[in-house]
């Protein structure tokens, strides 16, 4: 999975304030149903298996 961070819709905890341009996601708190997740073709193949 790849995070395409949008602080307004993130399901994880954020490191920094949402309005800070340097805000980052807490990848230790990544949630599979987060709307910010993008999957590559390889990720989709893994899910199908």
mmCIF entry with sequence, helices, sheets and N, C-alpha, C, O atoms, coordinates in Angstrom:
data_MODEL
# 
_entry.id   MODEL 
# 
_entity.id                         1 
_entity.type                       polymer 
_entity.pdbx_number_of_molecules   1 
# 
_entity_poly.entity_id                      1 
_entity_poly.type                           'polypeptide(L)' 
_entity_poly.nstd_linkage                   no 
_entity_poly.nstd_monomer                   no 
_entity_poly.pdbx_seq_one_letter_code       
;(UNK)(UNK)(UNK)(UNK)(UNK)(UNK)(UNK)(UNK)(UNK)(UNK)(UNK)(UNK)(UNK)(UNK)(UNK)(UNK)
(UNK)(UNK)(UNK)(UNK)(UNK)(UNK)(UNK)(UNK)(UNK)(UNK)(UNK)(UNK)(UNK)(UNK)(UNK)(UNK)
(UNK)(UNK)(UNK)(UNK)(UNK)(UNK)(UNK)(UNK)(UNK)(UNK)(UNK)(UNK)(UNK)(UNK)(UNK)(UNK)
(UNK)
;
_entity_poly.pdbx_seq_one_letter_code_can   XXXXXXXXXXXXXXXXXXXXXXXXXXXXXXXXXXXXXXXXXXXXXXXXX 
_entity_poly.pdbx_strand_id                 A 
# 
loop_
_entity_poly_seq.entity_id 
_entity_poly_seq.num 
_entity_poly_seq.mon_id 
_entity_poly_seq.hetero 
1 1  UNK n 
1 2  UNK n 
1 3  UNK n 
1 4  UNK n 
1 5  UNK n 
1 6  UNK n 
1 7  UNK n 
1 8  UNK n 
1 9  UNK n 
1 10 UNK n 
1 11 UNK n 
1 12 UNK n 
1 13 UNK n 
1 14 UNK n 
1 15 UNK n 
1 16 UNK n 
1 17 UNK n 
1 18 UNK n 
1 19 UNK n 
1 20 UNK n 
1 21 UNK n 
1 22 UNK n 
1 23 UNK n 
1 24 UNK n 
1 25 UNK n 
1 26 UNK n 
1 27 UNK n 
1 28 UNK n 
1 29 UNK n 
1 30 UNK n 
1 31 UNK n 
1 32 UNK n 
1 33 UNK n 
1 34 UNK n 
1 35 UNK n 
1 36 UNK n 
1 37 UNK n 
1 38 UNK n 
1 39 UNK n 
1 40 UNK n 
1 41 UNK n 
1 42 UNK n 
1 43 UNK n 
1 44 UNK n 
1 45 UNK n 
1 46 UNK n 
1 47 UNK n 
1 48 UNK n 
1 49 UNK n 
# 
_struct_asym.id          A 
_struct_asym.entity_id   1 
# 
loop_
_struct_conf.conf_type_id 
_struct_conf.id 
_struct_conf.pdbx_PDB_helix_id 
_struct_conf.beg_label_comp_id 
_struct_conf.beg_label_asym_id 
_struct_conf.beg_label_seq_id 
_struct_conf.pdbx_beg_PDB_ins_code 
_struct_conf.end_label_comp_id 
_struct_conf.end_label_asym_id 
_struct_conf.end_label_seq_id 
_struct_conf.pdbx_end_PDB_ins_code 
_struct_conf.beg_auth_comp_id 
_struct_conf.beg_auth_asym_id 
_struct_conf.beg_auth_seq_id 
_struct_conf.end_auth_comp_id 
_struct_conf.end_auth_asym_id 
_struct_conf.end_auth_seq_id 
_struct_conf.pdbx_PDB_helix_class 
_struct_conf.details 
_struct_conf.pdbx_PDB_helix_length 
HELX_P HELX_P1 AA1 UNK A 27 ? UNK A 29 ? UNK A 27 UNK A 29 5 ? 3 
HELX_P HELX_P2 AA2 UNK A 41 ? UNK A 48 ? UNK A 41 UNK A 48 1 ? 8 
# 
_struct_conf_type.id          HELX_P 
_struct_conf_type.criteria    ? 
_struct_conf_type.reference   ? 
# 
loop_
_struct_sheet.id 
_struct_sheet.type 
_struct_sheet.number_strands 
_struct_sheet.details 
AA1 ? 2 ? 
AA2 ? 2 ? 
# 
loop_
_struct_sheet_order.sheet_id 
_struct_sheet_order.range_id_1 
_struct_sheet_order.range_id_2 
_struct_sheet_order.offset 
_struct_sheet_order.sense 
AA1 1 2 ? anti-parallel 
AA2 1 2 ? anti-parallel 
# 
loop_
_struct_sheet_range.sheet_id 
_struct_sheet_range.id 
_struct_sheet_range.beg_label_comp_id 
_struct_sheet_range.beg_label_asym_id 
_struct_sheet_range.beg_label_seq_id 
_struct_sheet_range.pdbx_beg_PDB_ins_code 
_struct_sheet_range.end_label_comp_id 
_struct_sheet_range.end_label_asym_id 
_struct_sheet_range.end_label_seq_id 
_struct_sheet_range.pdbx_end_PDB_ins_code 
_struct_sheet_range.beg_auth_comp_id 
_struct_sheet_range.beg_auth_asym_id 
_struct_sheet_range.beg_auth_seq_id 
_struct_sheet_range.end_auth_comp_id 
_struct_sheet_range.end_auth_asym_id 
_struct_sheet_range.end_auth_seq_id 
AA1 1 UNK A 2  ? UNK A 3  ? UNK A 2  UNK A 3  
AA1 2 UNK A 37 ? UNK A 38 ? UNK A 37 UNK A 38 
AA2 1 UNK A 14 ? UNK A 15 ? UNK A 14 UNK A 15 
AA2 2 UNK A 24 ? UNK A 25 ? UNK A 24 UNK A 25 
# 
loop_
_atom_site.group_PDB 
_atom_site.id 
_atom_site.type_symbol 
_atom_site.label_atom_id 
_atom_site.label_alt_id 
_atom_site.label_comp_id 
_atom_site.label_asym_id 
_atom_site.label_entity_id 
_atom_site.label_seq_id 
_atom_site.pdbx_PDB_ins_code 
_atom_site.Cartn_x 
_atom_site.Cartn_y 
_atom_site.Cartn_z 
_atom_site.occupancy 
_atom_site.B_iso_or_equiv 
_atom_site.pdbx_formal_charge 
_atom_site.auth_seq_id 
_atom_site.auth_comp_id 
_atom_site.auth_asym_id 
_atom_site.auth_atom_id 
_atom_site.pdbx_PDB_model_num 
ATOM 1   N N  . UNK A 1 1  ? 0.851   -1.179  0.000  1.00 0.00 ? 1  UNK A N  1 
ATOM 2   C CA . UNK A 1 1  ? 0.000   0.000   0.000  1.00 0.00 ? 1  UNK A CA 1 
ATOM 3   C C  . UNK A 1 1  ? 0.889   1.232   0.000  1.00 0.00 ? 1  UNK A C  1 
ATOM 4   O O  . UNK A 1 1  ? 1.999   1.224   0.533  1.00 0.00 ? 1  UNK A O  1 
ATOM 5   N N  . UNK A 1 2  ? 0.384   2.270   -0.599 1.00 0.00 ? 2  UNK A N  1 
ATOM 6   C CA . UNK A 1 2  ? 1.074   3.547   -0.632 1.00 0.00 ? 2  UNK A CA 1 
ATOM 7   C C  . UNK A 1 2  ? 0.165   4.611   -0.058 1.00 0.00 ? 2  UNK A C  1 
ATOM 8   O O  . UNK A 1 2  ? -1.014  4.677   -0.407 1.00 0.00 ? 2  UNK A O  1 
ATOM 9   N N  . UNK A 1 3  ? 0.697   5.440   0.812  1.00 0.00 ? 3  UNK A N  1 
ATOM 10  C CA . UNK A 1 3  ? -0.092  6.510   1.416  1.00 0.00 ? 3  UNK A CA 1 
ATOM 11  C C  . UNK A 1 3  ? -0.020  7.752   0.528  1.00 0.00 ? 3  UNK A C  1 
ATOM 12  O O  . UNK A 1 3  ? 1.063   8.237   0.202  1.00 0.00 ? 3  UNK A O  1 
ATOM 13  N N  . UNK A 1 4  ? -1.182  8.251   0.146  1.00 0.00 ? 4  UNK A N  1 
ATOM 14  C CA . UNK A 1 4  ? -1.296  9.521   -0.569 1.00 0.00 ? 4  UNK A CA 1 
ATOM 15  C C  . UNK A 1 4  ? -1.992  10.447  0.418  1.00 0.00 ? 4  UNK A C  1 
ATOM 16  O O  . UNK A 1 4  ? -3.210  10.620  0.383  1.00 0.00 ? 4  UNK A O  1 
ATOM 17  N N  . UNK A 1 5  ? -1.197  11.032  1.290  1.00 0.00 ? 5  UNK A N  1 
ATOM 18  C CA . UNK A 1 5  ? -1.719  11.714  2.470  1.00 0.00 ? 5  UNK A CA 1 
ATOM 19  C C  . UNK A 1 5  ? -2.597  12.928  2.146  1.00 0.00 ? 5  UNK A C  1 
ATOM 20  O O  . UNK A 1 5  ? -2.202  13.849  1.432  1.00 0.00 ? 5  UNK A O  1 
ATOM 21  N N  . UNK A 1 6  ? -3.778  12.879  2.695  1.00 0.00 ? 6  UNK A N  1 
ATOM 22  C CA . UNK A 1 6  ? -4.680  14.034  2.763  1.00 0.00 ? 6  UNK A CA 1 
ATOM 23  C C  . UNK A 1 6  ? -5.054  14.120  4.237  1.00 0.00 ? 6  UNK A C  1 
ATOM 24  O O  . UNK A 1 6  ? -5.887  13.339  4.697  1.00 0.00 ? 6  UNK A O  1 
ATOM 25  N N  . UNK A 1 7  ? -4.465  15.042  4.992  1.00 0.00 ? 7  UNK A N  1 
ATOM 26  C CA . UNK A 1 7  ? -4.718  15.101  6.431  1.00 0.00 ? 7  UNK A CA 1 
ATOM 27  C C  . UNK A 1 7  ? -6.201  15.196  6.797  1.00 0.00 ? 7  UNK A C  1 
ATOM 28  O O  . UNK A 1 7  ? -6.606  14.740  7.867  1.00 0.00 ? 7  UNK A O  1 
ATOM 29  N N  . UNK A 1 8  ? -7.001  15.779  5.925  1.00 0.00 ? 8  UNK A N  1 
ATOM 30  C CA . UNK A 1 8  ? -8.426  15.945  6.225  1.00 0.00 ? 8  UNK A CA 1 
ATOM 31  C C  . UNK A 1 8  ? -9.175  14.618  6.245  1.00 0.00 ? 8  UNK A C  1 
ATOM 32  O O  . UNK A 1 8  ? -10.206 14.508  6.909  1.00 0.00 ? 8  UNK A O  1 
ATOM 33  N N  . UNK A 1 9  ? -8.677  13.609  5.532  1.00 0.00 ? 9  UNK A N  1 
ATOM 34  C CA . UNK A 1 9  ? -9.382  12.330  5.468  1.00 0.00 ? 9  UNK A CA 1 
ATOM 35  C C  . UNK A 1 9  ? -8.578  11.167  6.033  1.00 0.00 ? 9  UNK A C  1 
ATOM 36  O O  . UNK A 1 9  ? -9.024  10.021  5.969  1.00 0.00 ? 9  UNK A O  1 
ATOM 37  N N  . UNK A 1 10 ? -7.406  11.441  6.583  1.00 0.00 ? 10 UNK A N  1 
ATOM 38  C CA . UNK A 1 10 ? -6.541  10.374  7.100  1.00 0.00 ? 10 UNK A CA 1 
ATOM 39  C C  . UNK A 1 10 ? -7.197  9.631   8.256  1.00 0.00 ? 10 UNK A C  1 
ATOM 40  O O  . UNK A 1 10 ? -7.782  10.240  9.152  1.00 0.00 ? 10 UNK A O  1 
ATOM 41  N N  . UNK A 1 11 ? -7.090  8.318   8.222  1.00 0.00 ? 11 UNK A N  1 
ATOM 42  C CA . UNK A 1 11 ? -7.620  7.483   9.298  1.00 0.00 ? 11 UNK A CA 1 
ATOM 43  C C  . UNK A 1 11 ? -6.565  7.263   10.385 1.00 0.00 ? 11 UNK A C  1 
ATOM 44  O O  . UNK A 1 11 ? -6.896  6.848   11.496 1.00 0.00 ? 11 UNK A O  1 
ATOM 45  N N  . UNK A 1 12 ? -5.307  7.538   10.070 1.00 0.00 ? 12 UNK A N  1 
ATOM 46  C CA . UNK A 1 12 ? -4.224  7.321   11.030 1.00 0.00 ? 12 UNK A CA 1 
ATOM 47  C C  . UNK A 1 12 ? -3.992  8.569   11.880 1.00 0.00 ? 12 UNK A C  1 
ATOM 48  O O  . UNK A 1 12 ? -4.595  9.621   11.666 1.00 0.00 ? 12 UNK A O  1 
ATOM 49  N N  . UNK A 1 13 ? -3.106  8.411   12.836 1.00 0.00 ? 13 UNK A N  1 
ATOM 50  C CA . UNK A 1 13 ? -2.647  9.552   13.612 1.00 0.00 ? 13 UNK A CA 1 
ATOM 51  C C  . UNK A 1 13 ? -1.650  10.322  12.754 1.00 0.00 ? 13 UNK A C  1 
ATOM 52  O O  . UNK A 1 13 ? -0.920  9.732   11.958 1.00 0.00 ? 13 UNK A O  1 
ATOM 53  N N  . UNK A 1 14 ? -1.624  11.620  12.917 1.00 0.00 ? 14 UNK A N  1 
ATOM 54  C CA . UNK A 1 14 ? -0.700  12.446  12.156 1.00 0.00 ? 14 UNK A CA 1 
ATOM 55  C C  . UNK A 1 14 ? 0.454   12.890  13.036 1.00 0.00 ? 14 UNK A C  1 
ATOM 56  O O  . UNK A 1 14 ? 0.299   13.074  14.243 1.00 0.00 ? 14 UNK A O  1 
ATOM 57  N N  . UNK A 1 15 ? 1.599   13.058  12.423 1.00 0.00 ? 15 UNK A N  1 
ATOM 58  C CA . UNK A 1 15 ? 2.766   13.615  13.121 1.00 0.00 ? 15 UNK A CA 1 
ATOM 59  C C  . UNK A 1 15 ? 2.861   15.070  12.698 1.00 0.00 ? 15 UNK A C  1 
ATOM 60  O O  . UNK A 1 15 ? 3.276   15.375  11.580 1.00 0.00 ? 15 UNK A O  1 
ATOM 61  N N  . UNK A 1 16 ? 2.482   15.951  13.584 1.00 0.00 ? 16 UNK A N  1 
ATOM 62  C CA . UNK A 1 16 ? 2.426   17.375  13.278 1.00 0.00 ? 16 UNK A CA 1 
ATOM 63  C C  . UNK A 1 16 ? 0.974   17.812  13.150 1.00 0.00 ? 16 UNK A C  1 
ATOM 64  O O  . UNK A 1 16 ? 0.064   16.983  13.161 1.00 0.00 ? 16 UNK A O  1 
ATOM 65  N N  . UNK A 1 17 ? 0.764   19.104  13.029 1.00 0.00 ? 17 UNK A N  1 
ATOM 66  C CA . UNK A 1 17 ? -0.590  19.649  12.907 1.00 0.00 ? 17 UNK A CA 1 
ATOM 67  C C  . UNK A 1 17 ? -1.091  19.465  11.474 1.00 0.00 ? 17 UNK A C  1 
ATOM 68  O O  . UNK A 1 17 ? -0.307  19.516  10.526 1.00 0.00 ? 17 UNK A O  1 
ATOM 69  N N  . UNK A 1 18 ? -2.394  19.252  11.321 1.00 0.00 ? 18 UNK A N  1 
ATOM 70  C CA . UNK A 1 18 ? -2.982  19.010  10.000 1.00 0.00 ? 18 UNK A CA 1 
ATOM 71  C C  . UNK A 1 18 ? -2.735  20.167  9.042  1.00 0.00 ? 18 UNK A C  1 
ATOM 72  O O  . UNK A 1 18 ? -2.653  19.957  7.832  1.00 0.00 ? 18 UNK A O  1 
ATOM 73  N N  . UNK A 1 19 ? -2.615  21.385  9.563  1.00 0.00 ? 19 UNK A N  1 
ATOM 74  C CA . UNK A 1 19 ? -2.399  22.538  8.681  1.00 0.00 ? 19 UNK A CA 1 
ATOM 75  C C  . UNK A 1 19 ? -0.912  22.832  8.438  1.00 0.00 ? 19 UNK A C  1 
ATOM 76  O O  . UNK A 1 19 ? -0.580  23.798  7.751  1.00 0.00 ? 19 UNK A O  1 
ATOM 77  N N  . UNK A 1 20 ? -0.025  22.013  8.991  1.00 0.00 ? 20 UNK A N  1 
ATOM 78  C CA . UNK A 1 20 ? 1.416   22.160  8.798  1.00 0.00 ? 20 UNK A CA 1 
ATOM 79  C C  . UNK A 1 20 ? 1.797   21.504  7.469  1.00 0.00 ? 20 UNK A C  1 
ATOM 80  O O  . UNK A 1 20 ? 1.476   20.334  7.262  1.00 0.00 ? 20 UNK A O  1 
ATOM 81  N N  . UNK A 1 21 ? 2.467   22.213  6.570  1.00 0.00 ? 21 UNK A N  1 
ATOM 82  C CA . UNK A 1 21 ? 2.833   21.599  5.286  1.00 0.00 ? 21 UNK A CA 1 
ATOM 83  C C  . UNK A 1 21 ? 3.802   20.423  5.417  1.00 0.00 ? 21 UNK A C  1 
ATOM 84  O O  . UNK A 1 21 ? 3.977   19.660  4.467  1.00 0.00 ? 21 UNK A O  1 
ATOM 85  N N  . UNK A 1 22 ? 4.424   20.271  6.570  1.00 0.00 ? 22 UNK A N  1 
ATOM 86  C CA . UNK A 1 22 ? 5.363   19.175  6.788  1.00 0.00 ? 22 UNK A CA 1 
ATOM 87  C C  . UNK A 1 22 ? 4.722   18.011  7.554  1.00 0.00 ? 22 UNK A C  1 
ATOM 88  O O  . UNK A 1 22 ? 5.436   17.117  8.008  1.00 0.00 ? 22 UNK A O  1 
ATOM 89  N N  . UNK A 1 23 ? 3.409   18.003  7.705  1.00 0.00 ? 23 UNK A N  1 
ATOM 90  C CA . UNK A 1 23 ? 2.731   16.923  8.427  1.00 0.00 ? 23 UNK A CA 1 
ATOM 91  C C  . UNK A 1 23 ? 2.986   15.599  7.714  1.00 0.00 ? 23 UNK A C  1 
ATOM 92  O O  . UNK A 1 23 ? 3.037   15.541  6.486  1.00 0.00 ? 23 UNK A O  1 
ATOM 93  N N  . UNK A 1 24 ? 3.142   14.545  8.496  1.00 0.00 ? 24 UNK A N  1 
ATOM 94  C CA . UNK A 1 24 ? 3.356   13.214  7.933  1.00 0.00 ? 24 UNK A CA 1 
ATOM 95  C C  . UNK A 1 24 ? 2.425   12.228  8.609  1.00 0.00 ? 24 UNK A C  1 
ATOM 96  O O  . UNK A 1 24 ? 1.996   12.462  9.739  1.00 0.00 ? 24 UNK A O  1 
ATOM 97  N N  . UNK A 1 25 ? 2.103   11.127  7.939  1.00 0.00 ? 25 UNK A N  1 
ATOM 98  C CA . UNK A 1 25 ? 1.281   10.099  8.570  1.00 0.00 ? 25 UNK A CA 1 
ATOM 99  C C  . UNK A 1 25 ? 2.129   9.264   9.513  1.00 0.00 ? 25 UNK A C  1 
ATOM 100 O O  . UNK A 1 25 ? 3.333   9.112   9.307  1.00 0.00 ? 25 UNK A O  1 
ATOM 101 N N  . UNK A 1 26 ? 1.507   8.729   10.535 1.00 0.00 ? 26 UNK A N  1 
ATOM 102 C CA . UNK A 1 26 ? 2.165   7.787   11.426 1.00 0.00 ? 26 UNK A CA 1 
ATOM 103 C C  . UNK A 1 26 ? 1.988   6.413   10.800 1.00 0.00 ? 26 UNK A C  1 
ATOM 104 O O  . UNK A 1 26 ? 0.949   5.778   10.985 1.00 0.00 ? 26 UNK A O  1 
ATOM 105 N N  . UNK A 1 27 ? 2.983   5.949   10.066 1.00 0.00 ? 27 UNK A N  1 
ATOM 106 C CA . UNK A 1 27 ? 2.854   4.687   9.330  1.00 0.00 ? 27 UNK A CA 1 
ATOM 107 C C  . UNK A 1 27 ? 2.717   3.477   10.247 1.00 0.00 ? 27 UNK A C  1 
ATOM 108 O O  . UNK A 1 27 ? 2.318   2.405   9.793  1.00 0.00 ? 27 UNK A O  1 
ATOM 109 N N  . UNK A 1 28 ? 3.038   3.629   11.524 1.00 0.00 ? 28 UNK A N  1 
ATOM 110 C CA . UNK A 1 28 ? 2.815   2.546   12.480 1.00 0.00 ? 28 UNK A CA 1 
ATOM 111 C C  . UNK A 1 28 ? 1.333   2.403   12.798 1.00 0.00 ? 28 UNK A C  1 
ATOM 112 O O  . UNK A 1 28 ? 0.917   1.410   13.395 1.00 0.00 ? 28 UNK A O  1 
ATOM 113 N N  . UNK A 1 29 ? 0.540   3.387   12.402 1.00 0.00 ? 29 UNK A N  1 
ATOM 114 C CA . UNK A 1 29 ? -0.896  3.388   12.682 1.00 0.00 ? 29 UNK A CA 1 
ATOM 115 C C  . UNK A 1 29 ? -1.707  3.304   11.381 1.00 0.00 ? 29 UNK A C  1 
ATOM 116 O O  . UNK A 1 29 ? -2.879  3.680   11.358 1.00 0.00 ? 29 UNK A O  1 
ATOM 117 N N  . UNK A 1 30 ? -1.085  2.812   10.299 1.00 0.00 ? 30 UNK A N  1 
ATOM 118 C CA . UNK A 1 30 ? -1.759  2.713   9.007  1.00 0.00 ? 30 UNK A CA 1 
ATOM 119 C C  . UNK A 1 30 ? -2.972  1.784   9.125  1.00 0.00 ? 30 UNK A C  1 
ATOM 120 O O  . UNK A 1 30 ? -2.897  0.720   9.739  1.00 0.00 ? 30 UNK A O  1 
ATOM 121 N N  . UNK A 1 31 ? -4.071  2.201   8.537  1.00 0.00 ? 31 UNK A N  1 
ATOM 122 C CA . UNK A 1 31 ? -5.307  1.425   8.605  1.00 0.00 ? 31 UNK A CA 1 
ATOM 123 C C  . UNK A 1 31 ? -5.748  1.042   7.190  1.00 0.00 ? 31 UNK A C  1 
ATOM 124 O O  . UNK A 1 31 ? -5.918  1.919   6.343  1.00 0.00 ? 31 UNK A O  1 
ATOM 125 N N  . UNK A 1 32 ? -5.934  -0.244  6.926  1.00 0.00 ? 32 UNK A N  1 
ATOM 126 C CA . UNK A 1 32 ? -6.222  -0.719  5.573  1.00 0.00 ? 32 UNK A CA 1 
ATOM 127 C C  . UNK A 1 32 ? -7.450  -0.109  4.895  1.00 0.00 ? 32 UNK A C  1 
ATOM 128 O O  . UNK A 1 32 ? -7.524  -0.111  3.667  1.00 0.00 ? 32 UNK A O  1 
ATOM 129 N N  . UNK A 1 33 ? -8.391  0.402   5.638  1.00 0.00 ? 33 UNK A N  1 
ATOM 130 C CA . UNK A 1 33 ? -9.578  0.987   5.010  1.00 0.00 ? 33 UNK A CA 1 
ATOM 131 C C  . UNK A 1 33 ? -9.491  2.506   4.887  1.00 0.00 ? 33 UNK A C  1 
ATOM 132 O O  . UNK A 1 33 ? -10.496 3.161   4.608  1.00 0.00 ? 33 UNK A O  1 
ATOM 133 N N  . UNK A 1 34 ? -8.315  3.067   5.089  1.00 0.00 ? 34 UNK A N  1 
ATOM 134 C CA . UNK A 1 34 ? -8.113  4.512   4.987  1.00 0.00 ? 34 UNK A CA 1 
ATOM 135 C C  . UNK A 1 34 ? -8.341  4.976   3.542  1.00 0.00 ? 34 UNK A C  1 
ATOM 136 O O  . UNK A 1 34 ? -7.864  4.330   2.610  1.00 0.00 ? 34 UNK A O  1 
ATOM 137 N N  . UNK A 1 35 ? -9.057  6.077   3.346  1.00 0.00 ? 35 UNK A N  1 
ATOM 138 C CA . UNK A 1 35 ? -9.282  6.574   1.980  1.00 0.00 ? 35 UNK A CA 1 
ATOM 139 C C  . UNK A 1 35 ? -8.026  7.140   1.321  1.00 0.00 ? 35 UNK A C  1 
ATOM 140 O O  . UNK A 1 35 ? -8.055  7.446   0.129  1.00 0.00 ? 35 UNK A O  1 
ATOM 141 N N  . UNK A 1 36 ? -6.941  7.288   2.049  1.00 0.00 ? 36 UNK A N  1 
ATOM 142 C CA . UNK A 1 36 ? -5.706  7.824   1.482  1.00 0.00 ? 36 UNK A CA 1 
ATOM 143 C C  . UNK A 1 36 ? -4.791  6.750   0.902  1.00 0.00 ? 36 UNK A C  1 
ATOM 144 O O  . UNK A 1 36 ? -3.709  7.067   0.408  1.00 0.00 ? 36 UNK A O  1 
ATOM 145 N N  . UNK A 1 37 ? -5.201  5.509   0.954  1.00 0.00 ? 37 UNK A N  1 
ATOM 146 C CA . UNK A 1 37 ? -4.355  4.420   0.478  1.00 0.00 ? 37 UNK A CA 1 
ATOM 147 C C  . UNK A 1 37 ? -4.541  4.223   -1.026 1.00 0.00 ? 37 UNK A C  1 
ATOM 148 O O  . UNK A 1 37 ? -5.660  4.180   -1.537 1.00 0.00 ? 37 UNK A O  1 
ATOM 149 N N  . UNK A 1 38 ? -3.416  4.106   -1.707 1.00 0.00 ? 38 UNK A N  1 
ATOM 150 C CA . UNK A 1 38 ? -3.417  3.755   -3.122 1.00 0.00 ? 38 UNK A CA 1 
ATOM 151 C C  . UNK A 1 38 ? -2.710  2.412   -3.245 1.00 0.00 ? 38 UNK A C  1 
ATOM 152 O O  . UNK A 1 38 ? -1.721  2.153   -2.559 1.00 0.00 ? 38 UNK A O  1 
ATOM 153 N N  . UNK A 1 39 ? -3.216  1.579   -4.107 1.00 0.00 ? 39 UNK A N  1 
ATOM 154 C CA . UNK A 1 39 ? -2.589  0.270   -4.311 1.00 0.00 ? 39 UNK A CA 1 
ATOM 155 C C  . UNK A 1 39 ? -2.051  0.184   -5.733 1.00 0.00 ? 39 UNK A C  1 
ATOM 156 O O  . UNK A 1 39 ? -2.693  0.623   -6.687 1.00 0.00 ? 39 UNK A O  1 
ATOM 157 N N  . UNK A 1 40 ? -0.873  -0.384  -5.852 1.00 0.00 ? 40 UNK A N  1 
ATOM 158 C CA . UNK A 1 40 ? -0.260  -0.580  -7.163 1.00 0.00 ? 40 UNK A CA 1 
ATOM 159 C C  . UNK A 1 40 ? -0.773  -1.885  -7.756 1.00 0.00 ? 40 UNK A C  1 
ATOM 160 O O  . UNK A 1 40 ? -1.459  -2.651  -7.079 1.00 0.00 ? 40 UNK A O  1 
ATOM 161 N N  . UNK A 1 41 ? -0.447  -2.136  -9.005 1.00 0.00 ? 41 UNK A N  1 
ATOM 162 C CA . UNK A 1 41 ? -0.829  -3.410  -9.637 1.00 0.00 ? 41 UNK A CA 1 
ATOM 163 C C  . UNK A 1 41 ? -0.295  -4.588  -8.839 1.00 0.00 ? 41 UNK A C  1 
ATOM 164 O O  . UNK A 1 41 ? -0.979  -5.599  -8.680 1.00 0.00 ? 41 UNK A O  1 
ATOM 165 N N  . UNK A 1 42 ? 0.923   -4.458  -8.340 1.00 0.00 ? 42 UNK A N  1 
ATOM 166 C CA . UNK A 1 42 ? 1.525   -5.533  -7.543 1.00 0.00 ? 42 UNK A CA 1 
ATOM 167 C C  . UNK A 1 42 ? 0.746   -5.744  -6.246 1.00 0.00 ? 42 UNK A C  1 
ATOM 168 O O  . UNK A 1 42 ? 0.558   -6.880  -5.810 1.00 0.00 ? 42 UNK A O  1 
ATOM 169 N N  . UNK A 1 43 ? 0.291   -4.644  -5.625 1.00 0.00 ? 43 UNK A N  1 
ATOM 170 C CA . UNK A 1 43 ? -0.511  -4.766  -4.403 1.00 0.00 ? 43 UNK A CA 1 
ATOM 171 C C  . UNK A 1 43 ? -1.812  -5.509  -4.688 1.00 0.00 ? 43 UNK A C  1 
ATOM 172 O O  . UNK A 1 43 ? -2.230  -6.356  -3.899 1.00 0.00 ? 43 UNK A O  1 
ATOM 173 N N  . UNK A 1 44 ? -2.448  -5.198  -5.804 1.00 0.00 ? 44 UNK A N  1 
ATOM 174 C CA . UNK A 1 44 ? -3.720  -5.835  -6.166 1.00 0.00 ? 44 UNK A CA 1 
ATOM 175 C C  . UNK A 1 44 ? -3.505  -7.330  -6.390 1.00 0.00 ? 44 UNK A C  1 
ATOM 176 O O  . UNK A 1 44 ? -4.326  -8.138  -5.956 1.00 0.00 ? 44 UNK A O  1 
ATOM 177 N N  . UNK A 1 45 ? -2.412  -7.712  -7.063 1.00 0.00 ? 45 UNK A N  1 
ATOM 178 C CA . UNK A 1 45 ? -2.121  -9.133  -7.267 1.00 0.00 ? 45 UNK A CA 1 
ATOM 179 C C  . UNK A 1 45 ? -1.975  -9.835  -5.930 1.00 0.00 ? 45 UNK A C  1 
ATOM 180 O O  . UNK A 1 45 ? -2.475  -10.947 -5.758 1.00 0.00 ? 45 UNK A O  1 
ATOM 181 N N  . UNK A 1 46 ? -1.301  -9.205  -4.983 1.00 0.00 ? 46 UNK A N  1 
ATOM 182 C CA . UNK A 1 46 ? -1.123  -9.798  -3.654 1.00 0.00 ? 46 UNK A CA 1 
ATOM 183 C C  . UNK A 1 46 ? -2.474  -9.981  -2.960 1.00 0.00 ? 46 UNK A C  1 
ATOM 184 O O  . UNK A 1 46 ? -2.708  -11.016 -2.335 1.00 0.00 ? 46 UNK A O  1 
ATOM 185 N N  . UNK A 1 47 ? -3.352  -9.008  -3.060 1.00 0.00 ? 47 UNK A N  1 
ATOM 186 C CA . UNK A 1 47 ? -4.676  -9.091  -2.438 1.00 0.00 ? 47 UNK A CA 1 
ATOM 187 C C  . UNK A 1 47 ? -5.479  -10.230 -3.081 1.00 0.00 ? 47 UNK A C  1 
ATOM 188 O O  . UNK A 1 47 ? -6.175  -10.972 -2.387 1.00 0.00 ? 47 UNK A O  1 
ATOM 189 N N  . UNK A 1 48 ? -5.381  -10.360 -4.382 1.00 0.00 ? 48 UNK A N  1 
ATOM 190 C CA . UNK A 1 48 ? -6.133  -11.430 -5.082 1.00 0.00 ? 48 UNK A CA 1 
ATOM 191 C C  . UNK A 1 48 ? -5.684  -12.816 -4.674 1.00 0.00 ? 48 UNK A C  1 
ATOM 192 O O  . UNK A 1 48 ? -6.489  -13.746 -4.625 1.00 0.00 ? 48 UNK A O  1 
ATOM 193 N N  . UNK A 1 49 ? -4.388  -12.960 -4.376 1.00 0.00 ? 49 UNK A N  1 
ATOM 194 C CA . UNK A 1 49 ? -3.876  -14.280 -3.973 1.00 0.00 ? 49 UNK A CA 1 
ATOM 195 C C  . UNK A 1 49 ? -4.384  -14.617 -2.605 1.00 0.00 ? 49 UNK A C  1 
ATOM 196 O O  . UNK A 1 49 ? -4.073  -15.684 -2.076 1.00 0.00 ? 49 UNK A O  1 
# 
